[in-house]
């Protein structure tokens, strides 16, 4: 079993990129793998995917598109507007005309209504890049997500958990299932973050074993 820190995982992705597996392809692979797990676990229903501004949010956008293709009714909530990374921007450009998208920062009421009505809630807000503390808006969003009665999935690690030491923000998301990509992270096994993960499922996103074996 491989256990990688956030920086080690990012380095592994960069090495994969150097060998021709781009960030965009890794994101597509992660999104498809996550969607396949969700499809296996639940019948088609109303899905809300909450996406942050980084690559975790890009994973969420493409996961929403894949679920929509599989017959799920998918809507997207942006935590803070359009994504800020190149790969996530490409993902946004691909799905913006295919999915209903609401920005939490500009229409909190509509976003709250979507979360409350969801059968399935997918957390793709922060991923392994989270550090520091949540701001007031992000804290409120995570609180609304935690109050949902939907079946809750997190992509990579629950938002608000710190990947390397297992510490958590007080507003961290509580998942029923966490779908992690490429390798496990310390937060999946160290409390209090481990208690936020629920069932943890590891997926292959195409990074060669030789790259991961370096760590």
C-alpha positions as CSV (number, residue, x, y, z in Angstrom):
1,X,0.0,0.0,0.0
2,X,1.4,3.4,-1.0
3,X,0.9,6.4,1.3
4,X,1.9,9.7,-0.2
5,X,1.9,13.2,1.2
6,X,0.3,16.0,-0.8
7,X,3.7,17.2,-2.1
8,X,4.8,13.7,-3.1
9,X,1.5,13.2,-4.9
10,X,1.9,16.4,-6.8
11,X,5.4,15.5,-7.7
12,X,4.2,12.1,-9.0
13,X,1.7,13.8,-11.1
14,X,4.4,16.1,-12.5
15,X,6.6,13.1,-13.4
16,X,3.6,11.5,-15.1
17,X,3.1,14.7,-17.0
18,X,6.7,14.6,-18.2
19,X,6.1,11.1,-19.5
20,X,3.1,12.3,-21.5
21,X,0.2,11.9,-19.0
22,X,-1.0,15.5,-18.8
23,X,-2.8,17.1,-15.9
24,X,-5.9,17.3,-18.0
25,X,-5.8,13.5,-18.7
26,X,-5.1,12.7,-15.1
27,X,-8.2,14.8,-14.2
28,X,-10.3,13.0,-16.7
29,X,-9.1,9.7,-15.4
30,X,-9.8,10.7,-11.8
31,X,-13.3,12.0,-12.6
32,X,-14.2,8.8,-14.6
33,X,-13.0,6.6,-11.8
34,X,-15.0,8.5,-9.2
35,X,-18.1,8.5,-11.4
36,X,-17.8,4.7,-11.9
37,X,-17.7,4.1,-8.1
38,X,-20.7,6.4,-7.5
39,X,-22.6,4.6,-10.3
40,X,-21.9,1.2,-8.7
41,X,-23.0,2.3,-5.3
42,X,-26.2,4.2,-5.9
43,X,-29.1,4.3,-8.4
44,X,-29.4,7.3,-10.6
45,X,-30.8,10.3,-8.7
46,X,-30.3,14.0,-8.1
47,X,-26.6,14.8,-7.7
48,X,-25.0,18.0,-6.6
49,X,-21.3,18.4,-7.0
50,X,-19.7,21.2,-5.1
51,X,-16.5,22.4,-6.7
52,X,-13.6,24.5,-5.5
53,X,-11.3,26.7,-7.6
54,X,-8.4,24.2,-7.9
55,X,-7.8,20.8,-9.6
56,X,-10.1,19.0,-7.1
57,X,-12.9,21.2,-8.4
58,X,-11.9,20.3,-11.9
59,X,-12.2,16.6,-10.9
60,X,-15.7,17.4,-9.6
61,X,-16.8,19.2,-12.8
62,X,-15.8,16.2,-15.0
63,X,-17.3,13.8,-12.5
64,X,-20.6,15.6,-12.8
65,X,-20.4,15.4,-16.6
66,X,-19.7,11.7,-16.4
67,X,-22.6,11.1,-14.0
68,X,-24.9,13.2,-16.2
69,X,-24.0,11.0,-19.2
70,X,-24.9,7.9,-17.1
71,X,-28.4,9.2,-16.4
72,X,-28.0,11.1,-13.2
73,X,-29.6,14.5,-12.8
74,X,-26.5,16.6,-12.0
75,X,-26.0,20.2,-10.9
76,X,-22.8,22.0,-9.9
77,X,-22.1,24.5,-7.2
78,X,-19.0,26.6,-7.5
79,X,-17.5,27.5,-4.1
80,X,-15.8,30.7,-5.4
81,X,-16.5,31.3,-9.0
82,X,-14.7,29.9,-12.0
83,X,-11.7,27.6,-11.5
84,X,-8.2,29.1,-11.2
85,X,-5.9,26.3,-12.5
86,X,-5.4,25.6,-16.2
87,X,-6.6,22.0,-16.1
88,X,-9.7,23.0,-14.1
89,X,-10.5,25.9,-16.4
90,X,-10.4,23.4,-19.3
91,X,-12.8,21.2,-17.4
92,X,-15.1,24.1,-16.8
93,X,-15.1,25.1,-20.4
94,X,-16.1,21.6,-21.4
95,X,-19.1,21.3,-19.1
96,X,-20.4,24.8,-18.6
97,X,-23.0,24.5,-21.4
98,X,-24.0,21.0,-20.4
99,X,-24.8,21.4,-16.7
100,X,-26.7,23.8,-14.4
101,X,-24.0,25.7,-12.5
102,X,-24.6,28.0,-9.5
103,X,-22.0,30.2,-7.8
104,X,-22.3,30.0,-4.0
105,X,-20.7,33.4,-3.5
106,X,-23.2,35.2,-5.6
107,X,-26.4,33.1,-5.1
108,X,-26.2,31.4,-1.7
109,X,-29.9,30.8,-1.5
110,X,-30.1,28.9,-4.8
111,X,-27.0,26.8,-3.8
112,X,-28.5,26.0,-0.4
113,X,-31.8,24.8,-2.1
114,X,-29.9,22.5,-4.4
115,X,-27.9,21.0,-1.6
116,X,-31.0,20.4,0.5
117,X,-32.8,18.7,-2.4
118,X,-29.8,16.4,-3.4
119,X,-30.0,12.6,-3.1
120,X,-26.2,12.4,-3.6
121,X,-23.7,15.1,-2.7
122,X,-20.1,15.1,-4.0
123,X,-17.5,17.2,-2.3
124,X,-14.8,18.5,-4.6
125,X,-14.0,21.8,-2.8
126,X,-10.4,21.6,-1.5
127,X,-8.9,18.1,-1.9
128,X,-5.3,17.6,-0.7
129,X,-4.4,21.2,-1.3
130,X,-6.2,22.5,1.8
131,X,-4.1,24.3,4.4
132,X,-4.8,27.1,6.9
133,X,-8.4,27.7,7.9
134,X,-11.7,28.1,6.0
135,X,-13.0,31.6,5.5
136,X,-16.5,32.6,6.5
137,X,-18.1,31.8,3.2
138,X,-16.4,28.4,2.8
139,X,-17.2,27.5,6.4
140,X,-20.9,28.3,5.8
141,X,-20.9,26.2,2.6
142,X,-19.3,23.2,4.4
143,X,-21.8,23.6,7.2
144,X,-24.7,23.5,4.7
145,X,-23.2,20.4,3.0
146,X,-22.8,18.6,6.3
147,X,-26.4,19.3,7.2
148,X,-27.6,17.6,4.0
149,X,-29.3,14.2,4.3
150,X,-27.8,13.1,1.0
151,X,-25.3,10.3,0.6
152,X,-22.0,12.1,0.8
153,X,-18.9,11.4,-1.3
154,X,-15.6,13.3,-1.1
155,X,-13.0,13.3,-3.9
156,X,-9.5,12.5,-2.7
157,X,-10.0,13.7,0.9
158,X,-12.9,15.5,2.7
159,X,-12.7,19.2,2.3
160,X,-11.2,20.9,5.4
161,X,-8.9,18.0,6.2
162,X,-5.2,18.5,6.0
163,X,-3.6,15.7,3.9
164,X,-0.3,15.2,5.6
165,X,-1.0,15.3,9.4
166,X,-4.7,14.3,9.6
167,X,-5.7,17.5,11.3
168,X,-9.0,19.2,10.3
169,X,-10.6,22.5,10.2
170,X,-13.6,22.7,12.6
171,X,-15.9,22.9,9.6
172,X,-14.5,20.0,7.7
173,X,-16.8,17.9,5.5
174,X,-18.0,14.5,6.9
175,X,-18.1,12.0,4.0
176,X,-19.8,8.6,3.8
177,X,-17.4,7.5,1.1
178,X,-14.0,9.0,0.1
179,X,-12.7,8.2,-3.3
180,X,-8.9,8.8,-3.4
181,X,-6.7,9.0,-6.5
182,X,-3.4,7.2,-7.2
183,X,-2.3,6.6,-3.6
184,X,-3.6,6.8,-0.1
185,X,-2.8,10.0,1.9
186,X,-1.9,10.1,5.6
187,X,-5.2,11.9,6.4
188,X,-7.1,8.7,5.5
189,X,-5.5,6.9,8.5
190,X,-4.8,9.7,11.0
191,X,-7.5,11.1,13.3
192,X,-9.4,13.3,13.3
193,X,-9.4,13.4,9.5
194,X,-9.8,9.6,9.3
195,X,-13.1,9.8,11.0
196,X,-14.3,12.3,8.4
197,X,-13.5,10.0,5.5
198,X,-16.1,7.2,5.9
199,X,-15.3,4.3,3.6
200,X,-12.0,5.0,1.7
201,X,-11.7,3.6,-1.9
202,X,-8.5,3.9,-3.8
203,X,-8.6,4.4,-7.6
204,X,-6.0,4.1,-10.4
205,X,-5.7,7.2,-12.5
206,X,-3.0,6.0,-14.8
207,X,0.2,7.0,-13.0
208,X,2.8,4.2,-13.6
209,X,3.7,2.1,-10.5
210,X,7.4,2.9,-11.1
211,X,6.7,6.5,-10.4
212,X,4.8,5.8,-7.2
213,X,7.5,3.3,-6.1
214,X,10.0,6.2,-5.8
215,X,8.2,7.3,-2.6
